[in-house]
Amino acid sequence: MDQPDHSRTPRPAEGLGRRQFLRGMAVTGAVAGAGSLVSACSGGRGSSSGTLSQAAQASRSLRRGGDLRLGLTGGSSSDTLDPHKSLTYLDTSRLQSLYQPLAQLNAQAQVEYVLAESITPHGSLSNWIIRLRPGVTWHDGKDFTADDVIFTFARVYHNNFTGKFGLGPIDLKNTKAVDKLTVQVTMTKPFASFAEQLAAFWYNLYIAPAGFNAAKPVGTGPFIYTSFTPGQRSVFARNPHYWKPGLPYVDTLTLIDFSDNTSLQDALATGVIHGAGALDGPQIASLATTSGIKTVVSHTGEIIPFTMRVDQAPFSDVNVRQAMRLLVDRPQLIDSALDSYGVVANDLFSPYDPSFDHSMVRPPQGDIPQAKFLLKKAGREGMTVTLTTSAVATGTVAMATVLAAQAKAAGVTVNIDNVPAGTFFGPGYLKWPFAQDYYNYYPYLSQVAESMLLGSPFNETHTNNPQYTNLYDQANATGNPSVRKEILREMQRFDFNEGGYIIPAYIDGLDAYSDKIAGYTAGKVGQPLSNFDFEHFAFAG
């Protein structure tokens, strides 16, 4: 469900490309400094001035052929074509062109089947049947089969890749191919959100062929590998045997790495590229007045939470956590730190989930008297805390700076420790008492799996609440949507009243395109460039 808009002003640049991060590198042990940055997940309902609406695009005639060139920032020598090791938006842009998942979140943040035709429980929520799409072939001409799905699940699981969390409590030993196009998945316990979580983790769960060789990438996607130079560019050719009739439109796709958003903006403005993704507010403001350029602002479910460790003082006291949430003037933070490219949030994630509770809101400008009351109740009047931040995404340092200024009204001193990205995502990552992180949009239970459980890969707040975990299991144990919704509402009450996140805003996604092309849309998931849906990009006739 869309959130209300707030007034908009210009947003400052923050040095590094929007929403890129080193989080995945930290988990894989690959952080060696500021290096290349990783992507998080949601897209939106709107567009800035100068943007072509979808209806207007549809009215334009599209021609087949042509060489499409698109740009992003954040590439490095660590760039990959491995479908299960994506760390950056550039990685995902390549992988989405070559490979495909069983299911993914579409531009409207809904589950959309891709290589799967259906994913349904069989007898119980601990047993699932995946029926695969017939007539799909790999780029080398071989048939796509159930064996490829089994191979992918095993590769992801046994290598402990991030996509493993989308597989839930899978029992690989008892998961098998029933026939060429049917997979029977067995779970160790009920997992009602299986299809949703496969879709949410789609860019970590691209299906690879059995016996996959990363040096010779073969996928089922709309484009075929031609060449790849890490940190520079990737070139792909149209798949002439693609299973979707009439797609893709263009003959070749070139993805170019840029060192910063200024050079990315210049390349678009001068016609070197046809599309630029994950831009900053100043670039969007400038490009909106540039002849031949159309800008797209997506209102996403992306979050940049302030993370408070609930297992360490002072944030182990719920009164302190609630006081910190109440001292935030959210519209002011969005205007000042994000140039108004965001929508007010109330410390809850997953705004597009059908179970999202819009009734839980905080005073937009904060409640300083109540914050002071709670701090006094906790014995923390005039407290001083350190907030660890880093320029790992546009807006992080600016948001930290604004929060520190706002906290003074409640007598709280926030000392900002602005560290290099490599330090932030180094050994201290997930251990900082008070810090920041960020995520693209996930459905509610998928975000919980990502960051709110004891075994979650990114549990920055160290949340470990048995009742909350039990509710998560209950939600996965029922096939009744109404019952699940009530359970999720109860979980959100915990997030709102006791959680360790301060979530002041849902962050907008900013892209821009040459008016020579069409086929792009705004979206709610947060992946740039129309969810990397390049098969629908085309040159206008």
ABEGO torsion letter per residue (X at the ends): XBBBBBBBBBBBBAGBBBGBBAAAAAAAGABAEAEBBBBBBBBBABBBBGBBBAAAAAABBBBBEEBBBBBBBGBBAABBABAAABABAAAAAAAAAABBBABBBBAAGBBBBBABABBBBBGBAABBBBBBBBGBBBAAGBBBBAAAAAAAAAAAAAAGBAAAAAAEBBBAAABBBABAABBBBBBABBBAAAAAAAAAAAAAABBBBBGBBAABBBBABABBBABBBBGABBBBBBBAABABBGOBABABBBBBBBABAAAAAAAAAAGABABBBGBBAAAAAAAAABBGBBBBBBBBABBBBBBBBAABOAAABAAAAAAAAAABBAAAAAAAAAGGBBBBBAGBBGAABAABBAABBBBAAEBAAAAAAAAAAAGABGBBBBBBBBBABBGAAAAAAAAAAAAAAAGBBBBBBBBBAAAAABAABGABABBBBBBBBBBAAAAAAAAABAABABBAAGBBBAAAAAAAAAAAABABAAAAAAAAAAAAAAAAAABABBBABBBBBBBBBBAABBGBBBBAAGBBGGGGBAAABBBBX
